[in-house]
């Protein structure tokens, strides 16, 4: 019965493909989880930096461009 053997081979091939796809989905899901953790960390750091910049007071020291040259120039 060659037809049954072919059917068994096809079923085995489909089972292998399904197993491969399940493994691939698990790996992709893990990558997405890791990326979300990284994004969350970056967002926290960005919020921290934004707050730091908001809290900064303007400096009392004039920039180089604002400084008047000494009298001997």
CHARMM-style PDB file with segment names, atoms N, HN, CA, C and O in Angstrom:
ATOM      1  N   UNK     1       0.806  -1.180   0.000  1.00  0.00      PROA
ATOM      2  CA  UNK     1       0.000   0.000   0.000  1.00  0.00      PROA
ATOM      3  C   UNK     1       0.864   1.264   0.000  1.00  0.00      PROA
ATOM      4  O   UNK     1       1.100   1.848   1.057  1.00  0.00      PROA
ATOM      5  N   UNK     2       1.320   1.676  -1.137  1.00  0.00      PROA
ATOM      6  HN  UNK     2       1.128   1.201  -1.996  1.00  0.00      PROA
ATOM      7  CA  UNK     2       2.190   2.850  -1.221  1.00  0.00      PROA
ATOM      8  C   UNK     2       1.467   4.136  -0.825  1.00  0.00      PROA
ATOM      9  O   UNK     2       2.100   5.080  -0.353  1.00  0.00      PROA
ATOM     10  N   UNK     3       0.176   4.180  -1.010  1.00  0.00      PROA
ATOM     11  HN  UNK     3      -0.338   3.413  -1.394  1.00  0.00      PROA
ATOM     12  CA  UNK     3      -0.575   5.376  -0.681  1.00  0.00      PROA
ATOM     13  C   UNK     3      -0.556   5.651   0.825  1.00  0.00      PROA
ATOM     14  O   UNK     3      -0.441   6.807   1.234  1.00  0.00      PROA
ATOM     15  N   UNK     4      -0.668   4.614   1.652  1.00  0.00      PROA
ATOM     16  HN  UNK     4      -0.762   3.675   1.320  1.00  0.00      PROA
ATOM     17  CA  UNK     4      -0.629   4.775   3.100  1.00  0.00      PROA
ATOM     18  C   UNK     4       0.745   5.233   3.551  1.00  0.00      PROA
ATOM     19  O   UNK     4       0.866   6.087   4.430  1.00  0.00      PROA
ATOM     20  N   UNK     5       1.771   4.668   2.953  1.00  0.00      PROA
ATOM     21  HN  UNK     5       1.673   3.975   2.240  1.00  0.00      PROA
ATOM     22  CA  UNK     5       3.143   5.054   3.305  1.00  0.00      PROA
ATOM     23  C   UNK     5       3.359   6.537   2.997  1.00  0.00      PROA
ATOM     24  O   UNK     5       3.969   7.256   3.788  1.00  0.00      PROA
ATOM     25  N   UNK     6       2.870   6.978   1.879  1.00  0.00      PROA
ATOM     26  HN  UNK     6       2.373   6.394   1.237  1.00  0.00      PROA
ATOM     27  CA  UNK     6       2.989   8.380   1.509  1.00  0.00      PROA
ATOM     28  C   UNK     6       2.212   9.251   2.491  1.00  0.00      PROA
ATOM     29  O   UNK     6       2.674  10.325   2.875  1.00  0.00      PROA
ATOM     30  N   UNK     7       1.035   8.788   2.895  1.00  0.00      PROA
ATOM     31  HN  UNK     7       0.659   7.915   2.584  1.00  0.00      PROA
ATOM     32  CA  UNK     7       0.233   9.522   3.870  1.00  0.00      PROA
ATOM     33  C   UNK     7       0.971   9.606   5.205  1.00  0.00      PROA
ATOM     34  O   UNK     7       0.969  10.658   5.844  1.00  0.00      PROA
ATOM     35  N   UNK     8       1.593   8.526   5.628  1.00  0.00      PROA
ATOM     36  HN  UNK     8       1.595   7.671   5.109  1.00  0.00      PROA
ATOM     37  CA  UNK     8       2.368   8.521   6.872  1.00  0.00      PROA
ATOM     38  C   UNK     8       3.544   9.483   6.768  1.00  0.00      PROA
ATOM     39  O   UNK     8       3.845  10.211   7.714  1.00  0.00      PROA
ATOM     40  N   UNK     9       4.204   9.483   5.616  1.00  0.00      PROA
ATOM     41  HN  UNK     9       3.959   8.891   4.848  1.00  0.00      PROA
ATOM     42  CA  UNK     9       5.324  10.401   5.423  1.00  0.00      PROA
ATOM     43  C   UNK     9       4.852  11.853   5.480  1.00  0.00      PROA
ATOM     44  O   UNK     9       5.502  12.702   6.091  1.00  0.00      PROA
ATOM     45  N   UNK    10       3.729  12.126   4.846  1.00  0.00      PROA
ATOM     46  HN  UNK    10       3.201  11.437   4.350  1.00  0.00      PROA
ATOM     47  CA  UNK    10       3.195  13.486   4.847  1.00  0.00      PROA
ATOM     48  C   UNK    10       2.815  13.925   6.254  1.00  0.00      PROA
ATOM     49  O   UNK    10       3.068  15.065   6.645  1.00  0.00      PROA
ATOM     50  N   UNK    11       2.207  13.020   7.014  1.00  0.00      PROA
ATOM     51  HN  UNK    11       2.002  12.094   6.697  1.00  0.00      PROA
ATOM     52  CA  UNK    11       1.837  13.339   8.401  1.00  0.00      PROA
ATOM     53  C   UNK    11       3.091  13.608   9.227  1.00  0.00      PROA
ATOM     54  O   UNK    11       3.137  14.561  10.005  1.00  0.00      PROA
ATOM     55  N   UNK    12       4.104  12.765   9.056  1.00  0.00      PROA
ATOM     56  HN  UNK    12       4.066  11.991   8.424  1.00  0.00      PROA
ATOM     57  CA  UNK    12       5.355  12.950   9.788  1.00  0.00      PROA
ATOM     58  C   UNK    12       5.991  14.296   9.423  1.00  0.00      PROA
ATOM     59  O   UNK    12       6.497  15.002  10.295  1.00  0.00      PROA
ATOM     60  N   UNK    13       5.963  14.648   8.138  1.00  0.00      PROA
ATOM     61  HN  UNK    13       5.552  14.075   7.429  1.00  0.00      PROA
ATOM     62  CA  UNK    13       6.530  15.923   7.693  1.00  0.00      PROA
ATOM     63  C   UNK    13       5.751  17.098   8.296  1.00  0.00      PROA
ATOM     64  O   UNK    13       6.348  18.084   8.728  1.00  0.00      PROA
ATOM     65  N   UNK    14       4.430  16.991   8.323  1.00  0.00      PROA
ATOM     66  HN  UNK    14       3.945  16.190   7.972  1.00  0.00      PROA
ATOM     67  CA  UNK    14       3.612  18.049   8.921  1.00  0.00      PROA
ATOM     68  C   UNK    14       3.878  18.180  10.424  1.00  0.00      PROA
ATOM     69  O   UNK    14       3.918  19.286  10.963  1.00  0.00      PROA
ATOM     70  N   UNK    15       4.058  17.043  11.085  1.00  0.00      PROA
ATOM     71  HN  UNK    15       4.026  16.145  10.647  1.00  0.00      PROA
ATOM     72  CA  UNK    15       4.372  17.072  12.519  1.00  0.00      PROA
ATOM     73  C   UNK    15       5.718  17.752  12.760  1.00  0.00      PROA
ATOM     74  O   UNK    15       5.865  18.524  13.708  1.00  0.00      PROA
ATOM     75  N   UNK    16       6.699  17.466  11.902  1.00  0.00      PROA
ATOM     76  HN  UNK    16       6.579  16.839  11.132  1.00  0.00      PROA
ATOM     77  CA  UNK    16       8.017  18.099  12.045  1.00  0.00      PROA
ATOM     78  C   UNK    16       7.910  19.603  11.810  1.00  0.00      PROA
ATOM     79  O   UNK    16       8.507  20.394  12.540  1.00  0.00      PROA
ATOM     80  N   UNK    17       7.156  19.992  10.798  1.00  0.00      PROA
ATOM     81  HN  UNK    17       6.672  19.349  10.204  1.00  0.00      PROA
ATOM     82  CA  UNK    17       6.982  21.417  10.504  1.00  0.00      PROA
ATOM     83  C   UNK    17       6.277  22.124  11.658  1.00  0.00      PROA
ATOM     84  O   UNK    17       6.650  23.233  12.039  1.00  0.00      PROA
ATOM     85  N   UNK    18       5.264  21.475  12.203  1.00  0.00      PROA
ATOM     86  HN  UNK    18       4.961  20.574  11.893  1.00  0.00      PROA
ATOM     87  CA  UNK    18       4.532  22.055  13.327  1.00  0.00      PROA
ATOM     88  C   UNK    18       5.458  22.225  14.529  1.00  0.00      PROA
ATOM     89  O   UNK    18       5.436  23.262  15.192  1.00  0.00      PROA
ATOM     90  N   UNK    19       6.260  21.220  14.803  1.00  0.00      PROA
ATOM     91  HN  UNK    19       6.277  20.377  14.265  1.00  0.00      PROA
ATOM     92  CA  UNK    19       7.202  21.289  15.919  1.00  0.00      PROA
ATOM     93  C   UNK    19       8.195  22.424  15.704  1.00  0.00      PROA
ATOM     94  O   UNK    19       8.484  23.186  16.626  1.00  0.00      PROA
ATOM     95  N   UNK    20       8.716  22.535  14.488  1.00  0.00      PROA
ATOM     96  HN  UNK    20       8.481  21.916  13.738  1.00  0.00      PROA
ATOM     97  CA  UNK    20       9.653  23.608  14.157  1.00  0.00      PROA
ATOM     98  C   UNK    20       8.993  24.969  14.340  1.00  0.00      PROA
ATOM     99  O   UNK    20       9.603  25.879  14.901  1.00  0.00      PROA
ATOM    100  N   UNK    21       7.762  25.119  13.876  1.00  0.00      PROA
ATOM    101  HN  UNK    21       7.266  24.380  13.421  1.00  0.00      PROA
ATOM    102  CA  UNK    21       7.050  26.400  13.981  1.00  0.00      PROA
ATOM    103  C   UNK    21       6.761  26.757  15.438  1.00  0.00      PROA
ATOM    104  O   UNK    21       6.862  27.923  15.818  1.00  0.00      PROA
ATOM    105  N   UNK    22       6.408  25.780  16.244  1.00  0.00      PROA
ATOM    106  HN  UNK    22       6.327  24.832  15.935  1.00  0.00      PROA
ATOM    107  CA  UNK    22       6.168  26.034  17.664  1.00  0.00      PROA
ATOM    108  C   UNK    22       7.451  26.516  18.342  1.00  0.00      PROA
ATOM    109  O   UNK    22       7.425  27.451  19.142  1.00  0.00      PROA
ATOM    110  N   UNK    23       8.568  25.873  18.017  1.00  0.00      PROA
ATOM    111  HN  UNK    23       8.589  25.113  17.366  1.00  0.00      PROA
ATOM    112  CA  UNK    23       9.852  26.273  18.589  1.00  0.00      PROA
ATOM    113  C   UNK    23      10.204  27.690  18.145  1.00  0.00      PROA
ATOM    114  O   UNK    23      10.652  28.500  18.956  1.00  0.00      PROA
ATOM    115  N   UNK    24      10.007  27.989  16.880  1.00  0.00      PROA
ATOM    116  HN  UNK    24       9.642  27.331  16.221  1.00  0.00      PROA
ATOM    117  CA  UNK    24      10.294  29.314  16.342  1.00  0.00      PROA
ATOM    118  C   UNK    24       9.422  30.378  17.006  1.00  0.00      PROA
ATOM    119  O   UNK    24       9.909  31.458  17.340  1.00  0.00      PROA
ATOM    120  N   UNK    25       8.136  30.080  17.198  1.00  0.00      PROA
ATOM    121  HN  UNK    25       7.740  29.203  16.926  1.00  0.00      PROA
ATOM    122  CA  UNK    25       7.239  31.017  17.869  1.00  0.00      PROA
ATOM    123  C   UNK    25       7.682  31.282  19.307  1.00  0.00      PROA
ATOM    124  O   UNK    25       7.630  32.420  19.774  1.00  0.00      PROA
ATOM    125  N   UNK    26       8.111  30.247  20.000  1.00  0.00      PROA
ATOM    126  HN  UNK    26       8.153  29.322  19.621  1.00  0.00      PROA
ATOM    127  CA  UNK    26       8.609  30.415  21.366  1.00  0.00      PROA
ATOM    128  C   UNK    26       9.847  31.311  21.381  1.00  0.00      PROA
ATOM    129  O   UNK    26       9.976  32.185  22.238  1.00  0.00      PROA
ATOM    130  N   UNK    27      10.756  31.092  20.430  1.00  0.00      PROA
ATOM    131  HN  UNK    27      10.651  30.382  19.733  1.00  0.00      PROA
ATOM    132  CA  UNK    27      11.970  31.909  20.359  1.00  0.00      PROA
ATOM    133  C   UNK    27      11.638  33.368  20.027  1.00  0.00      PROA
ATOM    134  O   UNK    27      12.204  34.287  20.619  1.00  0.00      PROA
ATOM    135  N   UNK    28      10.726  33.573  19.088  1.00  0.00      PROA
ATOM    136  HN  UNK    28      10.266  32.826  18.607  1.00  0.00      PROA
ATOM    137  CA  UNK    28      10.328  34.938  18.727  1.00  0.00      PROA
ATOM    138  C   UNK    28       9.637  35.629  19.896  1.00  0.00      PROA
ATOM    139  O   UNK    28       9.861  36.814  20.141  1.00  0.00      PROA
ATOM    140  N   UNK    29       8.803  34.896  20.613  1.00  0.00      PROA
ATOM    141  HN  UNK    29       8.620  33.933  20.414  1.00  0.00      PROA
ATOM    142  CA  UNK    29       8.134  35.455  21.786  1.00  0.00      PROA
ATOM    143  C   UNK    29       9.157  35.885  22.832  1.00  0.00      PROA
ATOM    144  O   UNK    29       9.002  36.934  23.457  1.00  0.00      PROA
ATOM    145  N   UNK    30      10.192  35.085  23.024  1.00  0.00      PROA
ATOM    146  HN  UNK    30      10.317  34.233  22.517  1.00  0.00      PROA
ATOM    147  CA  UNK    30      11.232  35.431  23.997  1.00  0.00      PROA
ATOM    148  C   UNK    30      11.963  36.705  23.571  1.00  0.00      PROA
ATOM    149  O   UNK    30      12.282  37.548  24.408  1.00  0.00      PROA
ATOM    150  N   UNK    31      12.224  36.842  22.281  1.00  0.00      PROA
ATOM    151  HN  UNK    31      11.965  36.157  21.601  1.00  0.00      PROA
ATOM    152  CA  UNK    31      12.869  38.060  21.771  1.00  0.00      PROA
ATOM    153  C   UNK    31      11.980  39.273  22.029  1.00  0.00      PROA
ATOM    154  O   UNK    31      12.471  40.328  22.433  1.00  0.00      PROA
ATOM    155  N   UNK    32      10.690  39.131  21.801  1.00  0.00      PROA
ATOM    156  HN  UNK    32      10.292  38.275  21.474  1.00  0.00      PROA
ATOM    157  CA  UNK    32       9.758  40.241  22.027  1.00  0.00      PROA
ATOM    158  C   UNK    32       9.743  40.623  23.508  1.00  0.00      PROA
ATOM    159  O   UNK    32       9.723  41.808  23.843  1.00  0.00      PROA
ATOM    160  N   UNK    33       9.752  39.641  24.381  1.00  0.00      PROA
ATOM    161  HN  UNK    33       9.768  38.678  24.109  1.00  0.00      PROA
ATOM    162  CA  UNK    33       9.769  39.905  25.822  1.00  0.00      PROA
ATOM    163  C   UNK    33      11.036  40.682  26.196  1.00  0.00      PROA
ATOM    164  O   UNK    33      10.967  41.664  26.936  1.00  0.00      PROA
ATOM    165  N   UNK    34      12.191  40.242  25.686  1.00  0.00      PROA
ATOM    166  HN  UNK    34      12.247  39.445  25.085  1.00  0.00      PROA
ATOM    167  CA  UNK    34      13.458  40.914  25.987  1.00  0.00      PROA
ATOM    168  C   UNK    34      13.468  42.333  25.435  1.00  0.00      PROA
ATOM    169  O   UNK    34      13.966  43.249  26.089  1.00  0.00      PROA
ATOM    170  N   UNK    35      12.921  42.521  24.234  1.00  0.00      PROA
ATOM    171  HN  UNK    35      12.516  41.777  23.702  1.00  0.00      PROA
ATOM    172  CA  UNK    35      12.862  43.860  23.651  1.00  0.00      PROA
ATOM    173  C   UNK    35      11.951  44.767  24.472  1.00  0.00      PROA
ATOM    174  O   UNK    35      12.256  45.946  24.652  1.00  0.00      PROA
ATOM    175  N   UNK    36      10.847  44.239  24.967  1.00  0.00      PROA
ATOM    176  HN  UNK    36      10.599  43.282  24.821  1.00  0.00      PROA
ATOM    177  CA  UNK    36       9.942  45.058  25.779  1.00  0.00      PROA
ATOM    178  C   UNK    36      10.619  45.479  27.071  1.00  0.00      PROA
ATOM    179  O   UNK    36      10.452  46.617  27.510  1.00  0.00      PROA
ATOM    180  N   UNK    37      11.388  44.573  27.696  1.00  0.00      PROA
ATOM    181  HN  UNK    37      11.524  43.649  27.339  1.00  0.00      PROA
ATOM    182  CA  UNK    37      12.135  44.948  28.901  1.00  0.00      PROA
ATOM    183  C   UNK    37      13.112  46.074  28.578  1.00  0.00      PROA
ATOM    184  O   UNK    37      13.239  47.028  29.346  1.00  0.00      PROA
ATOM    185  N   UNK    38      13.810  45.963  27.431  1.00  0.00      PROA
ATOM    186  HN  UNK    38      13.706  45.188  26.807  1.00  0.00      PROA
ATOM    187  CA  UNK    38      14.768  46.993  27.030  1.00  0.00      PROA
ATOM    188  C   UNK    38      14.058  48.325  26.782  1.00  0.00      PROA
ATOM    189  O   UNK    38      14.547  49.376  27.195  1.00  0.00      PROA
ATOM    190  N   UNK    39      12.920  48.283  26.117  1.00  0.00      PROA
ATOM    191  HN  UNK    39      12.522  47.429  25.781  1.00  0.00      PROA
ATOM    192  CA  UNK    39      12.149  49.508  25.852  1.00  0.00      PROA
ATOM    193  C   UNK    39      11.701  50.133  27.164  1.00  0.00      PROA
ATOM    194  O   UNK    39      11.808  51.346  27.343  1.00  0.00      PROA
ATOM    195  N   UNK    40      11.205  49.318  28.078  1.00  0.00      PROA
ATOM    196  HN  UNK    40      11.118  48.332  27.932  1.00  0.00      PROA
ATOM    197  CA  UNK    40      10.761  49.831  29.378  1.00  0.00      PROA
ATOM    198  C   UNK    40      11.921  50.519  30.105  1.00  0.00      PROA
ATOM    199  O   UNK    40      11.748  51.594  30.679  1.00  0.00      PROA
ATOM    200  N   UNK    41      13.087  49.902  30.078  1.00  0.00      PROA
ATOM    201  HN  UNK    41      13.228  49.029  29.612  1.00  0.00      PROA
ATOM    202  CA  UNK    41      14.273  50.464  30.743  1.00  0.00      PROA
ATOM    203  C   UNK    41      14.662  51.789  30.094  1.00  0.00      PROA
ATOM    204  O   UNK    41      14.972  52.752  30.795  1.00  0.00      PROA
ATOM    205  N   UNK    42      14.648  51.848  28.775  1.00  0.00      PROA
ATOM    206  HN  UNK    42      14.395  51.065  28.205  1.00  0.00      PROA
ATOM    207  CA  UNK    42      15.002  53.072  28.064  1.00  0.00      PROA
ATOM    208  C   UNK    42      14.004  54.188  28.383  1.00  0.00      PROA
ATOM    209  O   UNK    42      14.397  55.340  28.566  1.00  0.00      PROA
ATOM    210  N   UNK    43      12.715  53.845  28.448  1.00  0.00      PROA
ATOM    211  HN  UNK    43      12.396  52.909  28.300  1.00  0.00      PROA
ATOM    212  CA  UNK    43      11.704  54.855  28.778  1.00  0.00      PROA
ATOM    213  C   UNK    43      11.916  55.414  30.184  1.00  0.00      PROA
ATOM    214  O   UNK    43      11.767  56.617  30.400  1.00  0.00      PROA
ATOM    215  N   UNK    44      12.257  54.561  31.128  1.00  0.00      PROA
ATOM    216  HN  UNK    44      12.378  53.584  30.952  1.00  0.00      PROA
ATOM    217  CA  UNK    44      12.528  55.018  32.496  1.00  0.00      PROA
ATOM    218  C   UNK    44      13.730  55.953  32.501  1.00  0.00      PROA
ATOM    219  O   UNK    44      13.700  57.006  33.137  1.00  0.00      PROA
ATOM    220  N   UNK    45      14.794  55.566  31.788  1.00  0.00      PROA
ATOM    221  HN  UNK    45      14.819  54.710  31.271  1.00  0.00      PROA
ATOM    222  CA  UNK    45      15.992  56.398  31.727  1.00  0.00      PROA
ATOM    223  C   UNK    45      15.692  57.736  31.051  1.00  0.00      PROA
ATOM    224  O   UNK    45      16.189  58.774  31.486  1.00  0.00      PROA
ATOM    225  N   UNK    46      14.896  57.717  30.009  1.00  0.00      PROA
ATOM    226  HN  UNK    46      14.492  56.873  29.656  1.00  0.00      PROA
ATOM    227  CA  UNK    46      14.544  58.945  29.305  1.00  0.00      PROA
ATOM    228  C   UNK    46      13.738  59.875  30.210  1.00  0.00      PROA
ATOM    229  O   UNK    46      13.990  61.079  30.249  1.00  0.00      PROA
ATOM    230  N   UNK    47      12.769  59.315  30.935  1.00  0.00      PROA
ATOM    231  HN  UNK    47      12.564  58.337  30.902  1.00  0.00      PROA
ATOM    232  CA  UNK    47      11.991  60.132  31.871  1.00  0.00      PROA
ATOM    233  C   UNK    47      12.896  60.765  32.921  1.00  0.00      PROA
ATOM    234  O   UNK    47      12.725  61.929  33.283  1.00  0.00      PROA
ATOM    235  N   UNK    48      13.860  59.985  33.405  1.00  0.00      PROA
ATOM    236  HN  UNK    48      13.999  59.040  33.111  1.00  0.00      PROA
ATOM    237  CA  UNK    48      14.808  60.487  34.401  1.00  0.00      PROA
ATOM    238  C   UNK    48      15.598  61.664  33.825  1.00  0.00      PROA
ATOM    239  O   UNK    48      15.742  62.698  34.476  1.00  0.00      PROA
ATOM    240  N   UNK    49      16.107  61.502  32.604  1.00  0.00      PROA
ATOM    241  HN  UNK    49      15.990  60.662  32.075  1.00  0.00      PROA
ATOM    242  CA  UNK    49      16.888  62.569  31.983  1.00  0.00      PROA
ATOM    243  C   UNK    49      16.044  63.811  31.719  1.00  0.00      PROA
ATOM    244  O   UNK    49      16.506  64.931  31.939  1.00  0.00      PROA
ATOM    245  N   UNK    50      14.822  63.623  31.254  1.00  0.00      PROA
ATOM    246  HN  UNK    50      14.447  62.713  31.076  1.00  0.00      PROA
ATOM    247  CA  UNK    50      13.931  64.760  31.006  1.00  0.00      PROA
ATOM    248  C   UNK    50      13.702  65.516  32.309  1.00  0.00      PROA
ATOM    249  O   UNK    50      13.762  66.746  32.330  1.00  0.00      PROA
ATOM    250  N   UNK    51      13.443  64.801  33.383  1.00  0.00      PROA
ATOM    251  HN  UNK    51      13.394  63.802  33.366  1.00  0.00      PROA
ATOM    252  CA  UNK    51      13.239  65.456  34.680  1.00  0.00      PROA
ATOM    253  C   UNK    51      14.497  66.165  35.157  1.00  0.00      PROA
ATOM    254  O   UNK    51      14.420  67.247  35.738  1.00  0.00      PROA
ATOM    255  N   UNK    52      15.654  65.559  34.914  1.00  0.00      PROA
ATOM    256  HN  UNK    52      15.716  64.679  34.441  1.00  0.00      PROA
ATOM    257  CA  UNK    52      16.925  66.196  35.289  1.00  0.00      PROA
ATOM    258  C   UNK    52      17.080  67.517  34.549  1.00  0.00      PROA
ATOM    259  O   UNK    52      17.444  68.527  35.151  1.00  0.00      PROA
ATOM    260  N   UNK    53      16.808  67.517  33.253  1.00  0.00      PROA
ATOM    261  HN  UNK    53      16.513  66.696  32.764  1.00  0.00      PROA
ATOM    262  CA  UNK    53      16.943  68.741  32.469  1.00  0.00      PROA
ATOM    263  C   UNK    53      15.933  69.794  32.916  1.00  0.00      PROA
ATOM    264  O   UNK    53      16.256  70.981  32.956  1.00  0.00      PROA
ATOM    265  N   UNK    54      14.730  69.377  33.249  1.00  0.00      PROA
ATOM    266  HN  UNK    54      14.468  68.412  33.217  1.00  0.00      PROA
ATOM    267  CA  UNK    54      13.717  70.327  33.726  1.00  0.00      PROA
ATOM    268  C   UNK    54      14.145  70.955  35.039  1.00  0.00      PROA
ATOM    269  O   UNK    54      13.881  72.132  35.283  1.00  0.00      PROA
ATOM    270  N   UNK    55      14.804  70.176  35.884  1.00  0.00      PROA
ATOM    271  HN  UNK    55      15.018  69.219  35.686  1.00  0.00      PROA
ATOM    272  CA  UNK    55      15.212  70.648  37.210  1.00  0.00      PROA
ATOM    273  C   UNK    55      16.482  71.498  37.171  1.00  0.00      PROA
ATOM    274  O   UNK    55      16.804  72.168  38.152  1.00  0.00      PROA
ATOM    275  N   UNK    56      17.193  71.481  36.073  1.00  0.00      PROA
ATOM    276  HN  UNK    56      16.932  70.937  35.276  1.00  0.00      PROA
ATOM    277  CA  UNK    56      18.454  72.232  35.990  1.00  0.00      PROA
ATOM    278  C   UNK    56      18.174  73.728  36.039  1.00  0.00      PROA
ATOM    279  O   UNK    56      17.252  74.227  35.393  1.00  0.00      PROA
ATOM    280  N   UNK    57      18.981  74.422  36.812  1.00  0.00      PROA
ATOM    281  HN  UNK    57      19.730  74.016  37.336  1.00  0.00      PROA
ATOM    282  CA  UNK    57      18.901  75.875  36.890  1.00  0.00      PROA
ATOM    283  C   UNK    57      19.881  76.453  35.873  1.00  0.00      PROA
ATOM    284  O   UNK    57      20.939  75.870  35.634  1.00  0.00      PROA
ATOM    285  N   UNK    58      19.544  77.574  35.283  1.00  0.00      PROA
ATOM    286  HN  UNK    58      18.684  78.047  35.477  1.00  0.00      PROA
ATOM    287  CA  UNK    58      20.502  78.188  34.372  1.00  0.00      PROA
ATOM    288  C   UNK    58      21.787  78.515  35.131  1.00  0.00      PROA
ATOM    289  O   UNK    58      21.747  78.904  36.298  1.00  0.00      PROA
ATOM    290  N   UNK    59      22.883  78.360  34.483  1.00  0.00      PROA
ATOM    291  HN  UNK    59      22.917  78.045  33.534  1.00  0.00      PROA
ATOM    292  CA  UNK    59      24.181  78.568  35.108  1.00  0.00      PROA
ATOM    293  C   UNK    59      24.450  80.066  35.290  1.00  0.00      PROA
ATOM    294  O   UNK    59      24.066  80.878  34.449  1.00  0.00      PROA
ATOM    295  N   UNK    60      25.111  80.422  36.393  1.00  0.00      PROA
ATOM    296  HN  UNK    60      25.423  79.762  37.076  1.00  0.00      PROA
ATOM    297  CA  UNK    60      25.513  81.808  36.633  1.00  0.00      PROA
ATOM    298  C   UNK    60      26.771  82.160  35.855  1.00  0.00      PROA
ATOM    299  O   UNK    60      27.142  83.331  35.771  1.00  0.00      PROA
ATOM    300  N   UNK    61      27.413  81.178  35.300  1.00  0.00      PROA
ATOM    301  HN  UNK    61      27.112  80.227  35.368  1.00  0.00      PROA
ATOM    302  CA  UNK    61      28.642  81.410  34.544  1.00  0.00      PROA
ATOM    303  C   UNK    61      28.259  81.694  33.103  1.00  0.00      PROA
ATOM    304  O   UNK    61      27.512  80.932  32.489  1.00  0.00      PROA
ATOM    305  N   UNK    62      28.768  82.780  32.571  1.00  0.00      PROA
ATOM    306  HN  UNK    62      29.374  83.399  33.070  1.00  0.00      PROA
ATOM    307  CA  UNK    62      28.470  83.157  31.191  1.00  0.00      PROA
ATOM    308  C   UNK    62      29.217  82.236  30.242  1.00  0.00      PROA
ATOM    309  O   UNK    62      30.311  81.760  30.546  1.00  0.00      PROA
ATOM    310  N   UNK    63      28.613  81.995  29.093  1.00  0.00      PROA
ATOM    311  HN  UNK    63      27.725  82.382  28.846  1.00  0.00      PROA
ATOM    312  CA  UNK    63      29.291  81.166  28.097  1.00  0.00      PROA
ATOM    313  C   UNK    63      30.430  81.973  27.481  1.00  0.00      PROA
ATOM    314  O   UNK    63      30.507  83.189  27.659  1.00  0.00      PROA
ATOM    315  N   UNK    64      31.300  81.297  26.764  1.00  0.00      PROA
ATOM    316  HN  UNK    64      31.238  80.310  26.620  1.00  0.00      PROA
ATOM    317  CA  UNK    64      32.453  81.935  26.123  1.00  0.00      PROA
ATOM    318  C   UNK    64      31.986  83.063  25.194  1.00  0.00      PROA
ATOM    319  O   UNK    64      32.617  84.119  25.140  1.00  0.00      PROA
ATOM    320  N   UNK    65      30.897  82.847  24.471  1.00  0.00      PROA
ATOM    321  HN  UNK    65      30.385  81.989  24.515  1.00  0.00      PROA
ATOM    322  CA  UNK    65      30.397  83.837  23.513  1.00  0.00      PROA
ATOM    323  C   UNK    65      29.853  85.076  24.223  1.00  0.00      PROA
ATOM    324  O   UNK    65      29.894  86.177  23.675  1.00  0.00      PROA
ATOM    325  N   UNK    66      29.346  84.896  25.435  1.00  0.00      PROA
ATOM    326  HN  UNK    66      29.313  84.001  25.880  1.00  0.00      PROA
ATOM    327  CA  UNK    66      28.767  86.021  26.167  1.00  0.00      PROA
ATOM    328  C   UNK    66      29.810  86.851  26.913  1.00  0.00      PROA
ATOM    329  O   UNK    66      29.533  87.988  27.294  1.00  0.00      PROA
ATOM    330  N   UNK    67      30.976  86.312  27.122  1.00  0.00      PROA
ATOM    331  HN  UNK    67      31.201  85.388  26.814  1.00  0.00      PROA
ATOM    332  CA  UNK    67      32.020  87.002  27.880  1.00  0.00      PROA
ATOM    333  C   UNK    67      32.519  88.225  27.106  1.00  0.00      PROA
ATOM    334  O   UNK    67      32.763  88.151  25.902  1.00  0.00      PROA
ATOM    335  N   UNK    68      32.665  89.325  27.800  1.00  0.00      PROA
ATOM    336  HN  UNK    68      32.467  89.385  28.778  1.00  0.00      PROA
ATOM    337  CA  UNK    68      33.263  90.498  27.156  1.00  0.00      PROA
ATOM    338  C   UNK    68      34.777  90.342  27.209  1.00  0.00      PROA
ATOM    339  O   UNK    68      35.314  89.839  28.196  1.00  0.00      PROA
ATOM    340  N   UNK    69      35.463  90.763  26.168  1.00  0.00      PROA
ATOM    341  HN  UNK    69      35.028  91.171  25.366  1.00  0.00      PROA
ATOM    342  CA  UNK    69      36.916  90.602  26.161  1.00  0.00      PROA
ATOM    343  C   UNK    69      37.548  91.499  27.231  1.00  0.00      PROA
ATOM    344  O   UNK    69      36.990  92.539  27.581  1.00  0.00      PROA
ATOM    345  N   UNK    70      38.695  91.101  27.738  1.00  0.00      PROA
ATOM    346  HN  UNK    70      39.149  90.256  27.453  1.00  0.00      PROA
ATOM    347  CA  UNK    70      39.376  91.935  28.750  1.00  0.00      PROA
ATOM    348  C   UNK    70      39.729  93.317  28.162  1.00  0.00      PROA
ATOM    349  O   UNK    70      39.820  93.470  26.944  1.00  0.00      PROA
ATOM    350  N   UNK    71      39.921  94.299  29.018  1.00  0.00      PROA
ATOM    351  HN  UNK    71      39.847  94.175  30.008  1.00  0.00      PROA
ATOM    352  CA  UNK    71      40.145  95.685  28.551  1.00  0.00      PROA
ATOM    353  C   UNK    71      41.361  95.860  27.640  1.00  0.00      PROA
ATOM    354  O   UNK    71      41.385  96.784  26.827  1.00  0.00      PROA
ATOM    355  N   UNK    72      42.358  95.003  27.756  1.00  0.00      PROA
ATOM    356  HN  UNK    72      42.338  94.253  28.417  1.00  0.00      PROA
ATOM    357  CA  UNK    72      43.579  95.237  26.953  1.00  0.00      PROA
ATOM    358  C   UNK    72      43.405  94.814  25.500  1.00  0.00      PROA
ATOM    359  O   UNK    72      44.378  94.902  24.751  1.00  0.00      PROA
ATOM    360  N   UNK    73      42.263  94.372  25.056  1.00  0.00      PROA
ATOM    361  HN  UNK    73      41.473  94.301  25.665  1.00  0.00      PROA
ATOM    362  CA  UNK    73      42.063  94.017  23.638  1.00  0.00      PROA
ATOM    363  C   UNK    73      41.656  95.199  22.832  1.00  0.00      PROA
ATOM    364  OT1 UNK    73      41.447  95.080  21.625  1.00  0.00      PROA
TER     365      UNK     73
END
